[in-house]
Amino acid sequence: MRELGIRTTIEQCDARRFYDTVLKEAYVTQRMHKNLSHDDNAEVSPWQLTDDSKEGTRTVQFCLQVNIPQWLLSMVGADMIKVV
């Protein structure tokens, strides 16, 4: 599993506003994968909050096209891989 951490500064945007705008709703992440990964079937789970509700996790599943040589493609058998 890969954990993604975001550290940046956006003028006039605190962490709560960023979360509410970009991360809160699953459809934003799904739309991002549709546009970037060309995966219309990306799945985003609901947030699973910790007991104190200060932290949470979610699972994102999407397919990613890989650009590999033809000889390797014949061994692997697919040019798309599922990422969880």
PyMOL commands that set and color helices and strands:
alter all, ss='L'
color gray80, all
select helices_A, chain A and resi 15-23+26-36+70-76
alter helices_A, ss='H'
color red, helices_A
select strands_A, chain A and resi 43-44+48-49+56-57+60-65+80-83
alter strands_A, ss='S'
color yellow, strands_A
deselect
rebuild
show_as cartoon
